[in-house]
Amino acid sequence: MDKVIITQQGIGGAIWAIGWLFTIGYLQLSFWRGVLALIVWPYFMGVKFRK
C-alpha cells in the first residue's frame, strides 16, 4: 500500500477568492457583473474608490 502525501502549496488562490467575494458584496454587483469580476475585480474596486 502506497502512502499519499498532501502538501499545501500556498494561499494565493484563497486570497484571490476572498477578494472576489468581497468585491461582489461591497460593491453590490449584480450576478453577471459578479461573474465578470472573476477576471477584472481590481477594475471594479478602482472605479468605486475613484468616485
Rosetta constraint file for C-alpha pairs under 8 A:
AtomPair CA 11 CA 15 HARMONIC 6.23 0.50
AtomPair CA 12 CA 16 HARMONIC 6.21 0.50
AtomPair CA 13 CA 17 HARMONIC 6.19 0.50
AtomPair CA 14 CA 18 HARMONIC 6.15 0.50
AtomPair CA 15 CA 19 HARMONIC 6.18 0.50
AtomPair CA 16 CA 20 HARMONIC 6.18 0.50
AtomPair CA 17 CA 21 HARMONIC 6.19 0.50
AtomPair CA 18 CA 22 HARMONIC 6.06 0.50
AtomPair CA 19 CA 23 HARMONIC 6.12 0.50
AtomPair CA 19 CA 41 HARMONIC 7.95 0.50
AtomPair CA 20 CA 24 HARMONIC 6.40 0.50
AtomPair CA 20 CA 37 HARMONIC 6.79 0.50
AtomPair CA 20 CA 38 HARMONIC 6.44 0.50
AtomPair CA 20 CA 41 HARMONIC 6.33 0.50
AtomPair CA 21 CA 25 HARMONIC 6.30 0.50
AtomPair CA 22 CA 26 HARMONIC 5.78 0.50
AtomPair CA 23 CA 27 HARMONIC 5.77 0.50
AtomPair CA 23 CA 28 HARMONIC 7.86 0.50
AtomPair CA 23 CA 29 HARMONIC 7.89 0.50
AtomPair CA 23 CA 37 HARMONIC 7.73 0.50
AtomPair CA 23 CA 41 HARMONIC 6.65 0.50
AtomPair CA 23 CA 44 HARMONIC 7.59 0.50
AtomPair CA 23 CA 45 HARMONIC 6.95 0.50
AtomPair CA 24 CA 28 HARMONIC 5.68 0.50
AtomPair CA 24 CA 29 HARMONIC 5.22 0.50
AtomPair CA 24 CA 30 HARMONIC 7.90 0.50
AtomPair CA 24 CA 34 HARMONIC 5.64 0.50
AtomPair CA 24 CA 37 HARMONIC 7.56 0.50
AtomPair CA 25 CA 29 HARMONIC 6.98 0.50
AtomPair CA 27 CA 44 HARMONIC 7.97 0.50
AtomPair CA 27 CA 45 HARMONIC 7.88 0.50
AtomPair CA 27 CA 48 HARMONIC 7.48 0.50
AtomPair CA 29 CA 33 HARMONIC 5.63 0.50
AtomPair CA 29 CA 34 HARMONIC 5.70 0.50
AtomPair CA 30 CA 34 HARMONIC 6.00 0.50
AtomPair CA 31 CA 35 HARMONIC 6.33 0.50
AtomPair CA 32 CA 36 HARMONIC 6.24 0.50
AtomPair CA 33 CA 37 HARMONIC 6.02 0.50
AtomPair CA 34 CA 38 HARMONIC 6.69 0.50
AtomPair CA 35 CA 39 HARMONIC 7.91 0.50
AtomPair CA 36 CA 40 HARMONIC 6.51 0.50
AtomPair CA 36 CA 41 HARMONIC 7.67 0.50
AtomPair CA 37 CA 41 HARMONIC 4.27 0.50
AtomPair CA 37 CA 44 HARMONIC 7.28 0.50
AtomPair CA 40 CA 44 HARMONIC 7.02 0.50
AtomPair CA 41 CA 45 HARMONIC 6.47 0.50
AtomPair CA 42 CA 46 HARMONIC 6.17 0.50
AtomPair CA 43 CA 47 HARMONIC 6.26 0.50
AtomPair CA 44 CA 48 HARMONIC 6.28 0.50
AtomPair CA 45 CA 49 HARMONIC 6.25 0.50
AtomPair CA 46 CA 50 HARMONIC 5.95 0.50
AtomPair CA 47 CA 51 HARMONIC 6.80 0.50
